[in-house]
Amino acid sequence: MVDQTEAGFVELQQALAGRYSIERELGRGGMGIVYLAREVSLDRPVALKLLPPALAGQAATRERFLQEARTAAKLSHPNIVPIFAVDEVDDFVFFAMAYIEGETLGERVRSRGPRAASEVARILREVSWALAYAHAQGVVHRDVKPDNILLEEGSGRALVADFGIASVAESAGGRADRVAGTAEFMSPEQARGGPVGASSDIYSLGIVGFYALAGSLPFEGSTAPAILGKHLSEPAPALVSVAPGVPTQLARTIDRCLAKEPENRFPNEEELAETLGQLVEQRRDVPAPLRSFIKRTGDIGTGGILLYFFLLFSASGTVASLLGSAVGYGLGTTIGYGVFFGGLSLAPLGITVNRVRRLLKSGFGREELLVAFRAEIERNREEGSFEYGHEPSKYEWSLRVLSVGGIVTAAVSLIAMFNSPSETLALTFSFGLLTGLGTGVPALTRIQKRHDLDGRLRSWLWRSRFGRWMFRLAGLGLKRLPQAGSATYRPTEIAIGLAADRLYDQLPRAARRSLRQLPDVVRKLENDAQRMRRRVDELTEVLGGLRADKRQSRSLQAALPESDVTERQQQLEDDLAAARDAAQDRLADAVAALETIRLGLLHMHAGGGSVESLTGDLEAAREVADDIDRLMDAQREVQKLIDG
């Protein structure tokens, strides 16, 4: 709190008496001091930003400050802190803006650490909206940083403050102070003193996102010139290299904002906000009925399994004993086995059908379940990557080596014991088996956690013909199912594939029999499209981080002259870019082939298509799938360059 006996405070309060009653200081920086005050006439809290006396005494700076503040006061947007008044009284130059109860993004990160991806994506989208609106009015912020982004208490709404004020320091010869204060968030073109525009604010917003997600800055240094030099000469590190738990698409969005050349960033904030909006929609929570279904079908307690097996075994034994005395031992035993194996299959099947039926009654079908599985798998993959890393650690590699060594030792010992049994071989077998299992189980657990193999297997099961049949069986007798709407974002290939499934299921039986290969082709195209989508993401990520980590150049410099290193690195980047473009083209081909199949099915339903024409479409789709397989084989050579 400001010392209210300070001469400066007393003079300011005397000058503003009757208009504002100053309560306390909120903060200060190179561009001024911010006070919490009450506007007397309207009886409302406001924040007063006062131009530092040293700058207020310069006529040109004083006029520039007033001009910029008045321009910013014309901005009216839900994500911009409104300016109520711009004024000068005696030697004081200030403006009054709304007081936002809450904290800045910088304060939140400093006090609570890196923020969740969903929270950051929402905040960045709201700031993008504000910047887009301001740029449309001809106002460039020039000082986008976490401490200029206010987070409203309760709603969490992000509001941007201090539009255009930063340029005042530059016009006042106060550039050194300005750089020292916010050099970490300055774009390369702003750092070199060139003209700045919307693209500069996008770069700064990218650093804000990097900081909020990683808890650290991409460029740090002991002095402002050192930091600015890094902005000018060094590529920003890939976000996933310092924050591996961040979703790939969000990391790619941040990395694109941090491109050194303005033309390689987003062309405008509208497109950036749209991209962030898609990420926010993709990460909506899975509805409770779907979440419960996925959890209950995946988490089967060990105690429940043992109890069920015990009861089933007891029941089958009791039936065999009772019937054995009446109909004979052989027939009684056969019936007992029938009870046991029937219980193993029919009871779980009945439980699953009941759960599917409840899901259908809640308004969610197989399509929504598959989309929910995809969202859950992605969520689990991100959590696994954060906990265990993208790649196996040295500890995990040690577990794998010990596991394989133990199993091999046990196998060799077992084979040897068949030829010449001995106590030494028996002990070796036991030791190898215990070592293999003891290290293999935790190694497999880490693989499962990182890649969610269980979730992928269950997703495949519900996507298969078995899953389709289970939903048909569970839906018998349900005349009309309520529609719960879309559960979550669907990638294009999944949405088209599910639509094709519906249309195929509604065909006459004879047509389905003739087109019995169609579901398999659709599944293949869906999987290929997703492979290509992941491949595009991977190659884009590698391209973004190639120059940042400089691993390739360091490995080449040991054996090649510097000029050859540069040429080789450039060739590698060109190869990666070509591979990414080829994967993007194959992704488009796979989606187009799916769309062709869907349109063919629509024509058949409308009476204008035929089985023969759709069969031709399926053959063309198979060729697309074969092309994708060949592309993946060819790109393995590119992967060797990346790894090696």
HELIX and SHEET records of a PDB file:
HELIX    1   1 ALA A    7  LEU A   16  1                                  10    
HELIX    2   2 PRO A   53  ALA A   56  1                                   4    
HELIX    3   3 ALA A   59  ALA A   73  1                                  15    
HELIX    4   4 LEU A  105  ARG A  112  1                                   8    
HELIX    5   5 ALA A  117  ALA A  136  1                                  20    
HELIX    6   6 PRO A  146  ASN A  148  5                                   3    
HELIX    7   7 ALA A  166  SER A  171  1                                   6    
HELIX    8   8 ARG A  175  THR A  182  1                                   8    
HELIX    9   9 ALA A  183  PHE A  185  5                                   3    
HELIX   10  10 PRO A  188  ALA A  191  1                                   4    
HELIX   11  11 ALA A  198  ALA A  214  1                                  17    
HELIX   12  12 ALA A  224  SER A  233  1                                  10    
HELIX   13  13 LEU A  239  VAL A  242  1                                   4    
HELIX   14  14 THR A  248  CYS A  257  1                                  10    
HELIX   15  15 PRO A  262  ASN A  264  5                                   3    
HELIX   16  16 GLU A  269  GLN A  282  1                                  14    
HELIX   17  17 ALA A  288  GLY A  298  1                                  11    
HELIX   18  18 THR A  302  VAL A  327  1                                  26    
HELIX   19  19 TYR A  329  LYS A  361  1                                  33    
HELIX   20  20 ARG A  366  TYR A  388  1                                  23    
HELIX   21  21 LYS A  394  ASN A  419  1                                  26    
HELIX   22  22 GLU A  423  HIS A  451  1                                  29    
HELIX   23  23 LEU A  453  ARG A  463  1                                  11    
HELIX   24  24 ARG A  465  ALA A  474  1                                  10    
HELIX   25  25 THR A  492  ASP A  505  1                                  14    
HELIX   26  26 ARG A  509  SER A  514  1                                   6    
HELIX   27  27 LEU A  518  ASP A  549  1                                  32    
HELIX   28  28 ARG A  551  GLN A  557  1                                   7    
HELIX   29  29 GLU A  562  ALA A  606  1                                  45    
HELIX   30  30 VAL A  611  ASP A  643  1                                  33    
SHEET    1   A 5 TYR A  20  GLY A  29  0                                        
SHEET    2   A 5 GLY A  32  GLU A  39 -1                                        
SHEET    3   A 5 ARG A  44  LEU A  50 -1                                        
SHEET    4   A 5 PHE A  92  ALA A  98 -1                                        
SHEET    5   A 5 ILE A  83  VAL A  89 -1                                        
SHEET    1   B 3 GLY A 102  THR A 104  0                                        
SHEET    2   B 3 ILE A 149  GLU A 152 -1                                        
SHEET    3   B 3 ALA A 158  VAL A 160 -1                                        
END                                                                             
